[in-house]
């Protein structure tokens, strides 16, 4: 089934079909599990990252991000090697996506949340992970500054998870004050 989806995604240009096959890949990884789908992980992530960058269709972008979220949630440690390129994509989307394109912004937030879960307690370490932690904080703040309440809700979810894994780097007192004022 995974190979069939790969082949169809390479040849298909219709947004609805691409969306369906992208979501099928994410669902396959979710329901087969990380051990059963490990052989297709690299191909799936590569294809979905490429689809998520395709600004010609916000529908394809959104559902590719959802599929990537499913894979990240299921993959756990196996997805760790994809966190950096995925987070870079999320930051790029948050910077480049028009604010009116709420679906892509919201799905980006879900993907950032899944990436935070993938990193887990490793985020509180010192060293190379500091840049990743800072990028997560920046992505969360960017979403928090959105005018859309659904995107802001994703930001709050990300900040809550960051607080869970690295409490000394997230100032919830400032977030609570901001929420009360809004």
Backbone torsions as a table, in degrees:
resi	resn	phi	psi	omega
1	UNK	NA	-40.8	-179.9
2	UNK	-64.0	-45.3	-179.7
3	UNK	-63.1	-37.8	177.5
4	UNK	-61.1	-43.9	178.8
5	UNK	-65.3	-40.1	177.1
6	UNK	-58.4	-48.3	-177.9
7	UNK	-62.4	-42.7	-179.5
8	UNK	-66.2	-39.6	-179.8
9	UNK	-66.4	-31.5	179.0
10	UNK	-69.6	-33.7	-173.6
11	UNK	-101.0	-21.0	-172.8
12	UNK	-86.9	136.6	178.4
13	UNK	-115.2	-6.6	-179.8
14	UNK	-75.6	128.0	-175.5
15	UNK	-60.8	-41.5	-178.5
16	UNK	-64.8	-42.4	178.5
17	UNK	-67.4	-41.7	179.3
18	UNK	-62.4	-39.2	177.8
19	UNK	-61.8	-46.2	-179.6
20	UNK	-62.4	-45.0	179.9
21	UNK	-68.7	-34.7	176.7
22	UNK	-63.9	-46.1	179.2
23	UNK	-66.5	-34.1	176.5
24	UNK	-60.8	-41.2	178.2
25	UNK	-62.1	-45.8	178.6
26	UNK	-62.0	-41.6	180.0
27	UNK	-67.3	-38.9	177.0
28	UNK	-58.6	-46.9	179.8
29	UNK	-64.6	-38.2	-178.8
30	UNK	-65.6	-45.1	-173.3
31	UNK	-89.2	-21.8	175.6
32	UNK	-83.4	-29.8	-179.3
33	UNK	93.7	164.3	-174.0
34	UNK	-68.3	-34.6	-179.4
35	UNK	-71.9	-38.9	-179.0
36	UNK	-75.4	-20.8	-176.1
37	UNK	-112.8	9.0	-176.6
38	UNK	-59.0	-34.0	-178.1
39	UNK	-67.6	-23.2	-179.0
40	UNK	-104.0	1.5	-173.4
41	UNK	-59.9	-49.8	-177.0
42	UNK	-61.2	-45.8	-179.7
43	UNK	-64.4	-44.7	-179.4
44	UNK	-60.7	-48.2	-177.8
45	UNK	-64.8	-42.1	179.8
46	UNK	-60.7	-46.3	-179.6
47	UNK	-64.8	-44.8	-177.1
48	UNK	-69.0	-35.8	175.5
49	UNK	-63.5	-39.0	177.9
50	UNK	-65.7	-42.6	179.2
51	UNK	-65.2	-36.3	-179.6
52	UNK	-68.1	-18.7	178.2
53	UNK	-90.5	-7.4	-176.5
54	UNK	-77.1	96.5	-175.9
55	UNK	-75.8	-2.1	180.0
56	UNK	-74.1	-19.6	179.8
57	UNK	-141.1	109.3	178.8
58	UNK	-67.6	-26.5	177.4
59	UNK	-64.3	-47.0	178.8
60	UNK	-64.9	-42.0	178.3
61	UNK	-58.7	-49.5	-176.5
62	UNK	-59.7	-50.1	-176.0
63	UNK	-73.5	-26.1	173.3
64	UNK	-66.8	-39.5	177.1
65	UNK	-65.9	-38.3	176.4
66	UNK	-63.3	-44.5	179.1
67	UNK	-61.8	-42.0	177.1
68	UNK	-63.1	-36.8	177.1
69	UNK	-62.6	-42.7	178.3
70	UNK	-61.5	-43.7	-179.5
71	UNK	-66.4	-42.4	179.7
72	UNK	-63.9	-42.2	179.2
73	UNK	-63.3	-38.7	-178.0
74	UNK	-80.3	-38.6	-172.9
75	UNK	-69.3	-30.2	-179.2
76	UNK	54.4	-123.9	-178.4
77	UNK	-62.8	-28.5	178.9
78	UNK	-67.4	-24.4	-179.6
79	UNK	-86.8	-8.2	-174.6
80	UNK	-52.9	-38.7	-178.9
81	UNK	-67.9	-13.0	-178.7
82	UNK	-102.7	0.0	-175.9
83	UNK	-64.0	-47.3	-177.3
84	UNK	-60.4	-53.5	179.0
85	UNK	-63.9	-32.8	179.0
86	UNK	-68.2	-43.3	179.5
87	UNK	-66.4	-38.2	175.6
88	UNK	-61.0	-41.2	176.7
89	UNK	-62.1	-44.8	-179.5
90	UNK	-60.3	-44.6	178.7
91	UNK	-63.1	-41.0	178.2
92	UNK	-62.8	-43.3	179.0
93	UNK	-64.9	-40.6	179.5
94	UNK	-64.7	-31.8	178.2
95	UNK	-79.6	-39.1	-170.6
96	UNK	-95.3	-23.2	-175.5
97	UNK	-75.7	130.4	177.2
98	UNK	-59.7	144.2	-177.4
99	UNK	-63.3	-21.4	177.9
100	UNK	-72.9	-17.6	-179.0
101	UNK	-88.8	70.7	-172.7
102	UNK	-65.0	-35.8	-177.5
103	UNK	-60.0	-45.4	179.8
104	UNK	-65.3	-41.5	179.9
105	UNK	-63.2	-43.8	-179.3
106	UNK	-66.1	-43.2	178.8
107	UNK	-67.4	-32.7	174.2
108	UNK	-62.3	-41.1	177.0
109	UNK	-61.6	-40.9	177.3
110	UNK	-63.6	-38.6	179.5
111	UNK	-68.9	-41.0	176.5
112	UNK	-60.1	-41.7	178.2
113	UNK	-60.3	-43.8	178.4
114	UNK	-64.7	-36.7	178.7
115	UNK	-67.1	-38.1	177.1
116	UNK	-62.0	-43.2	177.8
117	UNK	-63.1	-36.6	178.9
118	UNK	-62.6	-41.4	180.0
119	UNK	-73.2	-40.2	176.9
120	UNK	56.5	-141.8	-176.3
121	UNK	-62.4	-15.5	177.4
122	UNK	-59.5	-21.9	-178.7
123	UNK	-65.3	-19.7	-179.0
124	UNK	-87.5	-1.9	179.8
125	UNK	-73.7	166.7	177.0
126	UNK	-105.6	146.1	177.9
127	UNK	122.5	-137.8	-174.3
128	UNK	-61.0	-26.6	-176.9
129	UNK	-74.2	-12.7	-178.2
130	UNK	-61.4	-39.2	177.9
131	UNK	-64.9	-39.0	178.0
132	UNK	-65.8	-44.8	179.0
133	UNK	-60.2	-43.5	178.5
134	UNK	-63.0	-40.3	178.3
135	UNK	-63.7	-38.8	176.2
136	UNK	-62.7	-42.8	178.9
137	UNK	-63.8	-42.1	179.2
138	UNK	-63.5	-45.2	178.9
139	UNK	-60.2	-41.9	-179.8
140	UNK	-64.4	-42.8	179.6
141	UNK	-66.5	-39.1	177.8
142	UNK	-59.9	-42.7	179.2
143	UNK	-70.2	-36.1	179.3
144	UNK	-63.5	-30.2	179.3
145	UNK	-83.2	1.7	177.7
146	UNK	-68.7	153.5	177.7
147	UNK	-82.3	-12.8	-177.8
148	UNK	-90.3	131.6	-176.7
149	UNK	-68.5	-30.5	178.4
150	UNK	-68.9	-38.0	176.8
151	UNK	-68.5	-39.4	176.9
152	UNK	-62.6	-38.1	178.1
153	UNK	-63.3	-39.3	175.9
154	UNK	-63.4	-39.2	178.6
155	UNK	-62.6	-43.7	179.6
156	UNK	-63.0	-40.7	177.0
157	UNK	-60.8	-43.5	178.3
158	UNK	-63.2	-43.6	179.9
159	UNK	-65.5	-35.9	176.3
160	UNK	-63.5	-42.7	178.9
161	UNK	-66.7	-40.9	177.0
162	UNK	-61.4	-39.6	178.1
163	UNK	-64.6	-35.8	178.3
164	UNK	-63.6	-44.4	-174.9
165	UNK	-89.0	-27.9	-177.7
166	UNK	-144.9	69.9	-170.9
167	UNK	-60.6	-29.3	-176.7
168	UNK	-76.7	-7.6	-179.5
169	UNK	-103.7	-5.4	178.8
170	UNK	-118.9	125.2	-178.8
171	UNK	-98.2	90.5	-178.3
172	UNK	-65.6	-27.1	179.7
173	UNK	-60.8	-39.3	177.4
174	UNK	-68.8	-37.5	179.1
175	UNK	-65.6	-42.6	-179.8
176	UNK	-63.0	-42.9	178.1
177	UNK	-61.5	-43.6	179.6
178	UNK	-62.7	-40.3	-180.0
179	UNK	-67.3	-36.4	179.4
180	UNK	-68.9	-33.7	-179.4
181	UNK	-75.6	-33.5	-176.1
182	UNK	-69.7	NA	NA
